Amino acid sequence: MIKLTFSDGSVRQFAKTGDYTRITVEPVKGADKVVAKTSIPISDVHEIWVNSLTPGPEKRNLPWVFESDSGAHRNFPFIAALNTAGLNRGSFGSTNLQDDTRIRYEVNQELGTYDITCTITLCDETENFDLILDCRNIQWQQSLADWRNALNLPEYSYPAATRDPVYCTWYAVHGAVTQDFVEKTCPIAKELGFTTLIVDDGWCYDDMKRVSPETIVTWYEMIGDWEISTKKFPDFRNHVKRIQDSGMKYMVWVAPHLWGFKSKLYQDNPGMTINKPIEGYDKMDVNKADFAPLVKKLRALAADYKLDGLKIDFIDIVPPSIDTPNARATEKLVADLTGALKEDNPEALIEFRQSYSTPATLKYATQFRAGDVPFNWYANFGRIVELRLGIGNLAPVHADPAYWPFGETSENVARHMMAMLAAVPMISMDLTRLTDTEKRIIRYYIDMYNEHRELINHGNWHFLFGVSDIAAGIVENEKERMVIVVDHGRLNECLADDGKPTWVLNLSSQILPVKGENTVDAECNAFDGEFIPVAGSAVIR
């Protein structure tokens, strides 16, 4: 039974229909919430999965209570209970992506069930939506894919440049980015195969700073006015044109929800923020603030300097709330801003970060990036996997920029690059300081990405999980297959004797026993000493 209780007191009940129940919810006029209650047996349930930045199942054991909040601007309304074989044992989802939603799984010891409560806020704009309880004995990834298919999303088109490798300034220099740094770096980036530039935080204030425990406490205090720092970029208009003339797209970072305490925006708009000061800023109250002037300012920034697009950050900074709904207002800001950018430039590039890279935002951004994981190639791969699970093959998925300490081993540099081949590669090193060996490694894997970009971006991905984390990723099409292996013991599950060329990338710490008539680097382990251009990869034909 699925029971619906509306905030006006009306109740509706629906019988479960076998292992797959899908009901349509018609909002009741005057009700601002609906609560759905149902349950699933805990039998053969070992893990809970929810969309998050954490690779693999969110919990390694059964939580007594687990909640997930979502809205148009953060996460999505779907949770799966599964066993150690990855089989679905009870997933629950809503096709209402816009409204603030909370799904709660709570153990009922007496009955041996997970009692599921889904609370959804309602408003005048809320249309009919479906709730889906899926207890079919199928792989949980298929249950997630079927929920996504139930959304009936249109097929969006994205500019060709969204599949091109990206160079980002953030990890390389943080807020100490300058015109001189960019102009010295971009020729190297272009030579290595990167054709889009993102100038990250730092372009709109004069302070030269790097992130540290001392600087982070006031880091965003100047954010909000979105004026070019002429101290750092004395000739910004011509500078942008020079970079573009060299063959690179030019994007800059913005964060419309962050209002720094020292910004004119904050001073001129008292009472328009959520007063929870952190790192030198308050969060814009989307339910109060008039964000039209802010949209106009950012639109003018892109148009006046003929930028190729914006990296729009921190859209999710105010989390969804069933008590104080903010998802629809946030979506309005996002829709207005991205719509204006695309109206001025149909090929505009718009990057969103992971927690708001969801089925709800596919129509707004053009590229969707894994969450921040400097130094950590393993987590980068895991976050790419989580992102692909959420949005499937519907849109361009980008890696978080690879960043490693200077002096890192060739083996680990190659692992950073291999891990990113599950997505569009991005890097954020100070390229002027790279060794020749590092450059050869980067160039080799960017060439590999370009050779297989059709497979990586448009092939069919599926993933293997271990007891605790991601074990492997496999993508294939009619012509070829690529396998990225973390757990060497799962290699055989990734291969098929079908004559299809299979590229194997080894992220494990073990030699992979890959054999074949035309195998390149059969041990996937050519890391020792001088870099060999096939390090870490093998092809089986």
N, C-alpha and C positions, 0 to 999 in steps of 0.2 A: 504494500500500500504506500502511495505517496500522498501525503496530506498537505494541502496549501491553506495557510491562514493569513488573511489580509489584515492590515492594520485597522480597518474599519470593523473588524470582527467577523466578516464573512469567511466561510470555510468551504473548501472543495476537496474531494477525495478521488483518487484515481487508483485502480487496481494495477498491479504489475502485470506485464504481458510477457511471461517467460523470462528469458535471460537478457532481453533487450527491451527496455521500456522508454518510450519517448512521448511526452505529453506536451500539449500546448497551453501556455499560460496567457490568459487574457486579463490585462490589468483592470482592476476595479476602479472606477472613477472616484476620486477623493481619497484613495488609499495611497500612502507614501511608502509602504513596505509590504512585501510578501515573504513569508517564511515557509519553506518546504521542508518536510521531515520524512525520512525513510530510513532503512537500515540494510546492512549486508552482513552475512555471517563471517566471523573471523577465521573460519576453517581454511587452512592452507594459505593464509595471508602472512607475509613475512616483512614486507616493506611498503612504504608510502612514497609515491612520486608526485611532485608538484613542480610547476614551472619555477625555476629559481636560478641563481648564479652558481649553485653547487652542482658539480658534475654528478651524474648518476642519481639513484634514488635519494630523496631528501633525508630519509631516516634509515639507519642501518638496523634498527629494531622497531618494534611496534610502539609508537607513542600512545600514551593514554588519551591525550587530546591533541589534535592537530588542526590548525586554522590557516586558511589562505585568503587574503584580501586581494581583490582585483577591481579594475575599472578600465575605462577607455585609455587611460594614460599609464597603466602599470599592471603587469602580469595578465593572466587570463583565467576565466572560471572553469577550471578542470583539475580534478585530483584522481589519481589511480591507486588502488591497492593491488599489490602483485605478490607473487611468490618468488622463490630464489631462481626458478627457471624462467622468470620474466613473463609468466602468464598472468593475464588480467584476472583479478578476483573481485573486482567491484569498482568501476570508475563512475564518477558523477560529474556532469558538466552542464553548463547553461549556454545557450546561444545568444544570450544578451551580453554583448561585449561592452556596451556603453555605460551602464549604470554601476554604481558602487556595489560590490557583492562580497559576501563572506561565506565560504564553505567550511564547515567544521565537521571533523570526524572525531567521535568520542566513544571510548570503549564502554560497553555495557557488560560487566562481568557476569551478571546473573543470566543474561540471555545469550552470551557468547557472540555478541554482534558489535559492529561499528555502527553507532547511531549517527546518521548524517543529517545535519541541519544546514540549509542554504538560505541565507537572508539576502534579499535583493531590494535595493531602493527603487522606488517608482516615481515618475513625474509625468507631466502632461505629454512629453515627447516619447515616452516609452511605448513601443509597439509590441504586438504579440511576440512571444519568444518561446523556445522549447527548453525543457529540462530533460536530460538523458541519463538514465541509470543503465549501465552496461555491465552485465555479469557474465558475458560470454567467455568461453574457455579458449581465448586467443591471445596472441602476444599483446602486451599492454601498449606497445608502440602502434599496433594496428588499431587498438581502441582509441588512442589519441588521434590518429589519422582520420578515423571515421567521424570523431567529434568535429574535427576541423572541416571535413567535407560537409557535415551537416550545417555549417555556417553559410554555405552557398555563396562564398565570396566570388566576386568577378575576377577575371584574369587581368591583373594590372600590368602595364608595360613600364619599363624602366630604361633610362638612357644607357646607351652602350658603354659609356665611360664608367658606369657603376661596377663593371666587371674588371676594371683595370687596377693594377697594384698601386698602393697608396703610400706616400711618405708623410708622416705626421711629426710635428716639432715637439710634442709634449714631453715625453720622457727624456728626450735629448737635452732640452734646455729649460723645461718648465716655463716660468714667467720671465726668463731672461732672453726671450726670443727677440731678434733684431732683424732689420732689413739686411744688414751685412751678413749675418749668419745664414739667412735664407738664400741669398744670392750666391754664397760660396757653396752651400749644400746642394741646391737643386741640380746643378750640372752633374754632380756625382750620383744623385738619386736617379736622374734620367739615364745615365750610363748603365746603372744597375738594373734598369727596367721598370722604374716607378714613373707613372705619368699623371698622377694626381697628388697635389700638395694640400695638406691641412695645416694652416697656421693656427695653433691652438692658443689657449689662454696666455695672455701676456701682451697682446698687441694693442690693448685699449687702456693701458696705464703706464706711467713712466718708471715705476720701480723695477729694478733688475733683481729678481729673487728666484731661489729654488725652494722646493717644498722641503720643510724640516719641522721638527717639533716646535721650533721657535716661530717660524713664519706662518704655520698653518692656522694659528689661533686668530689671525686677522686677514687671512689670505684674500677673501673676496670683498673686502671693505670698499674697493673702488668700482666694483662691478655694477652696471646698470645704465650708464650713460652712452656707451657704445660709440665713443669717439676715438679716432686713430691717435695713438701716441706719436706725435711728430718727433719726439726725442729718439724713439726706437726706429720709426719708419718716416724719415724726413721727406721722402719722395714717393709716398705710397701708391699714388695713381700710376705713375710711370713704372714703378717697381712691379706692380701687378702685371702690367702689360709686358714687361720684359720676361717675366716668368712664363706667361701664357705664350709669348712668341717663341719661347724655347721648346714648346710642345707639352707643357704641363697645365692641367686644370688647377685653379686657385680657389680654395675654400678657407673660411675662417670660423673660429669657434664663437658661439654665443650661448647664453644661458638666461633666457627671459624671466625665469621664475626667481632668480637671485637678485635681491636688491641690497647692494652694499651700503653700510652705514654712512660712508663718506660720499656717496653718489648724490648728484643733484636730483635724480629720480626719487630716491628715498626721502630726501629733505623736503621735496615739493609735494609729496603725497602721503601725509601723515594718516595713520589708521588704515592703510591699504595693505598691510602685511600681517602675517601670522607671527606674533611676537615670541619667537623661540630662537633667540640669537645664538648663532654658531658660526665660527670661522669668519666673523666680520660681516655677516649678512642676516637679513630676515627673509622669509619666504613670501612671495606675493600671494595675497588672498584672492584667488581667482573668482570667488563669489562676490567680492566687493570692488576690486580694482577695475578701472576702465583701461583695458589693455589695447585699445585701438591706437593711442599714440605710440605705444611700444612697438606694435606691429608695423606702423608707418615708419618708425625710425629704422628698424631692421630691414625693412623692404628697401628703404632709400640707401642704406649701407651697401646692400648687394647690387642695386641698380647703378648708383652713382660711380662705384669703382669697378663696375662690370665684372664682379666676382662670378665664379662658376657655381657657387653654392655656399651653404652654411652647414657646419656641424652644430646641431641644436642639442644642448646638453641639459641635464637635470629636469627634464619634463616630469619625472616621477618624484620630485623632491617632497611634495605633499602626498602622502600615501592615501589610497582609497579608504573611505570611512563610511560605514553604514549609519553612523550617528551624525556626521556632518558631511554629506555627499559633496564631492568636488570633481568627480570624473567628467561629467558632461561639460562643466565650465572650462576645465582644462582642455578638453577636446576642442571646444570652440576656439580657444586661443591657438591651438596647434593647427586647426583647419584654416583659420584666418591667415596665419603666418605662412604656412606652406602653400596655401592657395595663391597668395599674393606673389610669392617667389616664382611659382610655376606660371602664373599669368604673365609675368614680365619675361620669363625665360623658360620655355617648355622643356629645355634640357637641363634645368637646374639640378644640382646634386645636393641631397639633403640627408645627412647622417643622423640616425637615432642610436642610442646605446641600448644595451641588452634588455633591461627590465621593462622598457617601453617599446621594444621591438617585438610586436605581437600581431596576431591576426587583425586586431582592431586598428593598427597603425600602418598596415601595408599600403593604404591609399594615400598616406601623407608623406612618408619619407621615401627615399630611393635606395638607401643602403642601410643595413642593420648590423651593428658591430657588437662583438663579444665584449663583456665587461672587463674592467681594468685588471690586468695580471702581469705587471712588469716582472722580469726575471724568470717567470714560471711557464715554460712551454707546455708542461703537462696540463696545467689548469687552463691554458689558452685553448688547447685541443678540447678539453672537457666542456668549456663554455661554448665553443663553436657547436659541439654536439647538442647541448641543451637548446641553443638557438635554432638549430635545424629541426629539432624535434617539435618546437613550437610553431614555426612558420613553414616547415617543409621545404619544398623546392619552389615556393611561390615568389621569392624575392632574393635579391643579392645579399648574401651573408658575408660579412667581413670579419677577419681576425682582429683581436686586439693587437696594437703594434708590438712587434717583437722588440725586446730590449734586454740586453745581457751585459754583465760587467766586462769592462775591458780586461783582456787577459784570459777570457773564457776559452775552454778547450774547443778545438775544431769540431769534436763530436757533439758537444752541446749546442754550438752555433748551428750545426746542421739539424739538430733536433728542433730548435726553434723554427727553422724554416720548414721542415717537414710537417710539423704540427699545424702550421698555417695552411697547408695545402688542402685542408678540409673546407677552405673558404677562400675569399679574395685576400691575398697576403698584404700585410701592412707592416711597416717598420718605423722605429723612432730612435735610431742611434744617431750619435754625432758622427756623421759619415766622414767628416774630415779627419777623424782619428782612427778609422778602420785600418787594419792590416791588409796587405794584398791577399792573404789567405782568406780572411773574412769576406772580402769583396768577391773572390772566386766562388765561395760557398753560396753567397746571396745570389749572385748572377746565375749560378747553375739551377737553383731551385725556382727562381723567377722564370727562367726559360722553361723549366719543367711545367710550371703552372700554365704558362702561355700555350705550351704544346697540348696540354690536356684541359684547357679552360672550359671547353664544351662539356666534357665529362664531369668536371668538378661542379660546375654551376647548374647544369641541367640534367645530370644523370640521376638515377634513383639511389638515394642513400638509405642504409639501415645500419644499426649499431648493435654491438654485443656489449653486455655489461657483465662484470664479475660480481662477487658477493658484495663488494663495496664501491666499485667505481667502473668507469668506462674501460673496456678491454680492447675494442677495435672498432674502426669505422670502415664501411665498405660502400663504394659508389660504383655503379656500372650503367652502361647503356648497351646498345646492340653491338657496338664495335669493341669495347674494351672495359677493363675493370681496374680500379685502384683500391688498394687495401692499406690502411694505416694501423699498425699493430702496436699496442701498448703491452698486452699480456702475451708473451711469446708462446705460451701453452695453448692459445686459442687460434693459432695460425691456420690449422687445417680446416677449421670451421669457416674461414674466410675464402678458401680457394674452391674452385670447381673444375672438373675435368671436362671442359666444354670447348677447348681450343681457343678460347678468347684470351688475347694478350692481357696479362695481369701485372700491374705495377705494384710492388710491395715496398712500403716505407716503414722502416723499423724504428719505433720509439722505445722499444724495450731495452733492457741492459744485457740481453743475451744474443748470441749468434742465432739467426733463424736458419733452419735447415731447408732452404729453398733450392730446389733443383729443377732443371729444365734444359732442353737442347740449346736454347738461345738465352740463357740466364745471364744477366749482367750483375756482377758482384754477388755471386751466389750466396755468400754468407751475410749479406746486408750489414756488413760490419767494417767497412774500409775507412776507419776513423784514425788509425794510428799514424803518427808522424805527419808528413805533408798531406794536405787534403787531396783526395782523389775525386775527380768530378762525378763519380757515381756513388759517393759515400751515402750509405744508409738506404740505398734503393736497389731493387732488383726487378727485372721484368721476365715473366715466364710466358713463353709462346707455345 
